[in-house]
């Protein structure tokens, strides 16, 4: 029986009531917020298992709320948008969202996506104690969600860290952007894959020139790899 608590943040009362009906029928506990500030306050106070965030809300919008949550937590976040625009989807993923749904939505789709992000979060929790990779002047520890560069902890958003861990766990393997989206975000993403390029750029700013034994390398026309010298 599902016991997860779901925070639903949307300024449309009808949408909130509809989602509450869907989710309570599946025996989820539902928390409602009608603006970004209320959503953030209830998130910190009640610690929900999953957050559904409308992109367009008065005051603090959903993207800003997502960004604030990601500073403190890796809780699954699903964005809700009335726009089917690449910009919204890319921006949400760049800020750390795990998935998105587009209005109008189907009840079965909402439930399926919530179950999927909960399942991935659960799998990550059960295996995280062994998730660590170490190279010259680099340590990625998924137990603590911590990146150390040359012995110093570097503040890194969860999705950047997961992307680096994916690449560094498979040295010299070339990944396409779509493969990385599937591995790190865990769902098939249709549209612009620029979110990977943005995350790689930010990682390079943290890692460029740290060691001559490894590097984040672009494989032109294909994707990216974590290149490691043979002697490493």
Secondary structure, DSSP 8 states (H G I E B T S, - for coil): ----EEEEE-S-HHHHHHHHHHHHHTT-EEEEESSHHHHHHHHHHH--SEEEEES--SSS-HHHHHHHHHTT---EEEEEES---HHHHHHHHHTT--EEEESS--HHHHHHHHHHHHHHHHHHHHHGGG-EEEETTEEEETTTTEEEETTEEE---HHHHHHHHHHHTTTT--EEHHHHIIIII-S---S--HHHHHHHHHHHHHHTTS-SSEEEEEETTTEEEEEE-TT-
